[in-house]
Amino acid sequence: MKRGPMTPTPKLLGALSLALLSTACVTERVVYRDVGPRPYMPPPPPAYQPPPPQAVVSLYVEPPIGQPAAIGCPWAPPPMLVEAPPPPPFEGAIWTGGYWVWHDTWVWAHGRWAAPPRAEYRWHPPYYENRDGMVVFITGHWGAPGVIFVPPPPSIRITLEVGGPGVIPGPRPLGPPGVFVPPPPGSRVGIIVPAPIGTAPSVVTSAPPVINVGMRITNNVNSGNTKNTTNINNNRTTIVNNVTNVTNVTIVAPPSATASGHAVNTSVPAQAHLAAAMPAVVRTPAPMPSSAKAVPAFTHGQAPVALPPPQPVRPAPTPVTPPRVAPAAPTQPRPAPPASSPQVAPSRASSPVAPPLTTTASAPIAPRPNPEARPVQSSAPDRRNPPLARDDERPRRPAEPAEARPSRPSAPAAKAPERAKPREENTQLKKDNKEVKKTHERERD
C-alpha cells in the first residue's frame, strides 16, 4: 500500500493514542457543598445625632406667691438647656428659674438668684405630670411657712390649653403616667423622665441624652435629719426649702434608653443650683433674655402676654477634661543609724595595699662564663670589671627618723594586676646578680 505524505505512521498513531489516554486519565473533581442560606445580619444602627436645637423664647418669669392653679398643656416640654448659675450675690439667696414654663407654648424661664418675698417663705420647684397624654403643669412658686404642696387630684377638671398663633405643636409625652421632669439636654423630643414630687428639673443637666423611654429618678432621703422631713403620700406632699433633707438623687437608665448605649446609675445633687452647675454631656446653653423685665406667670383665661422674639440656641463644644495623673507616693527618709554603732565606709588608705614595686637601672648583665674554660689570672687589676664589694664592706646609708620619712603614696586598687610582671622581672634580676657575684668571687680567688 502506497502511503501519501499526510498518511500517519503507526508510530505516530501510537503516540497520539498514548497522549489521549494519559489526558483522559487526569481529571479534576469539583465537589459542591450546600451550606444553606446565610443568616441575615442587620446593618448597625446609625450613630445618634442630637436634633438641631430650635429657637427658644427666653425671659424672666415673676414667680407667684402661693400655689397657683394647674394648667393643661397639649404637648411635652422640650429637653433641658444648660444654664450654670453664678455665685450667690448674698446670703440666703435662692436659685429660681432654669426650667420650661407654659406661655401659649413652652418658653424658657431664665434662672436668677432671688430673696424670699417674706420671711421664712419656701421655694417650690415646678410640677409636671403626665395625665392621659396631657401635661399637668404648676409653675415654681413661693410657699408660706407650714403650707404643704398639694398635687392636683385626679378628680379635678383641668382645661387643656391651646398653642398660640403660629406655634407648631410638639409630640405628646412619651413615658409612663405620673410626675416627671424634662429629659437631659440633647435627648429625643417628647421623652419624659419619671421623678418624685419636688424634684428640681436641673438634676438631669449632667445626664446623658436619652432616645427611648427608661430613665428614671429616685430620691436619697437622709433619714437621720429629723428637723427637715418630707412626707409623701397619694394626696399630699410636704416640700422643705430647696429639699434640704434630700441631699442627692439617683439617675438610673438601661442601655436601651441612652444614646450612647451604656447603662446609667449616678448620683447628683438634689439642689437646683448645684445640679445646674455640673458639666453637661450635650452643651446646649440657654440664651440670655433680651429684656430684664420679668413677665407674670401664665394663668388660664388671661390676656396673652407680649413675648420677646425667639433666639437661636448655639450648641457649645464639650470641654475635654484632661486625665488625672496620680501623685507620686512620698518617699520616706531612711532612718539614721544609731550612735552606738556607727557605720563607716572603709577607706582606701586604711585597707592594706602592697607598696609599689620599683626597679633601679643597672649595668648590662655580662654573659655567663664557660665552666670548662680555665680562668686567666692576671696580676693587674681589671678596670673594666672591678670586683664587687662584700655586704659587710658596702657603705650603709644612715637611717632617717620616722618623722622625716616621706609617706609612700598608696597605689590605686585598679593597677594591682599589673604589678605581677615587675615582680617576676625583679626576681630574675636578683638571680642573675647572684650568679655574676659568684663568678667574680671565683675569678678573684
C-alpha positions, 0 to 999 in steps of 0.5 A, a space after each residue: 500500500 502506497 502511503 501519501 505524505 499526510 498518511 500517519 505512521 503507526 508510530 505516530 498513531 501510537 503516540 497520539 493514542 498514548 497522549 489521549 489516554 494519559 489526558 483522559 486519565 487526569 481529571 479534576 473533581 469539583 465537589 459542591 457543598 450546600 451550606 444553606 442560606 446565610 443568616 441575615 445580619 442587620 446593618 448597625 444602627 446609625 450613630 445618634 445625632 442630637 436634633 438641631 436645637 430650635 429657637 427658644 423664647 427666653 425671659 424672666 418669669 415673676 414667680 407667684 406667691 402661693 400655689 397657683 392653679 394647674 394648667 393643661 398643656 397639649 404637648 411635652 416640654 422640650 429637653 433641658 438647656 444648660 444654664 450654670 448659675 453664678 455665685 450667690 450675690 448674698 446670703 440666703 439667696 435662692 436659685 429660681 428659674 432654669 426650667 420650661 414654663 407654659 406661655 401659649 407654648 413652652 418658653 424658657 424661664 431664665 434662672 436668677 438668684 432671688 430673696 424670699 418675698 417674706 420671711 421664712 417663705 419656701 421655694 417650690 420647684 415646678 410640677 409636671 405630670 403626665 395625665 392621659 397624654 396631657 401635661 399637668 403643669 404648676 409653675 415654681 412658686 413661693 410657699 408660706 411657712 407650714 403650707 404643704 404642696 398639694 398635687 392636683 387630684 385626679 378628680 379635678 377638671 383641668 382645661 387643656 390649653 391651646 398653642 398660640 398663633 403660629 406655634 407648631 405643636 410638639 409630640 405628646 409625652 412619651 413615658 409612663 403616667 405620673 410626675 416627671 421632669 424634662 429629659 437631659 439636654 440633647 435627648 429625643 423630643 417628647 421623652 419624659 423622665 419619671 421623678 418624685 414630687 419636688 424634684 428640681 428639673 436641673 438634676 438631669 443637666 449632667 445626664 446623658 441624652 436619652 432616645 427611648 423611654 427608661 430613665 428614671 429618678 429616685 430620691 436619697 432621703 437622709 433619714 437621720 435629719 429629723 428637723 427637715 422631713 418630707 412626707 409623701 403620700 397619694 394626696 399630699 406632699 410636704 416640700 422643705 426649702 430647696 429639699 434640704 433633707 434630700 441631699 442627692 438623687 439617683 439617675 438610673 437608665 438601661 442601655 436601651 434608653 441612652 444614646 450612647 448605649 451604656 447603662 446609667 446609675 449616678 448620683 447628683 445633687 438634689 439642689 437646683 443650683 448645684 445640679 445646674 452647675 455640673 458639666 453637661 454631656 450635650 452643651 446646649 446653653 440657654 440664651 440670655 433674655 433680651 429684656 430684664 423685665 420679668 413677665 407674670 406667670 401664665 394663668 388660664 383665661 388671661 390676656 396673652 402676654 407680649 413675648 420677646 422674639 425667639 433666639 437661636 440656641 448655639 450648641 457649645 463644644 464639650 470641654 475635654 477634661 484632661 486625665 488625672 495623673 496620680 501623685 507620686 507616693 512620698 518617699 520616706 527618709 531612711 532612718 539614721 543609724 544609731 550612735 552606738 554603732 556607727 557605720 563607716 565606709 572603709 577607706 582606701 588608705 586604711 585597707 592594706 595595699 602592697 607598696 609599689 614595686 620599683 626597679 633601679 637601672 643597672 649595668 648590662 648583665 655580662 654573659 655567663 662564663 664557660 665552666 670548662 674554660 680555665 680562668 686567666 689570672 692576671 696580676 693587674 687589676 681589671 678596670 673594666 670589671 672591678 670586683 664587687 664589694 662584700 655586704 659587710 664592706 658596702 657603705 650603709 646609708 644612715 637611717 632617717 627618723 620616722 618623722 622625716 620619712 616621706 609617706 609612700 603614696 598608696 597605689 590605686 586598687 585598679 593597677 594591682 594586676 599589673 604589678 605581677 610582671 615587675 615582680 617576676 622581672 625583679 626576681 630574675 634580676 636578683 638571680 642573675 646578680 647572684 650568679 655574676 657575684 659568684 663568678 667574680 668571687 671565683 675569678 678573684 680567688 
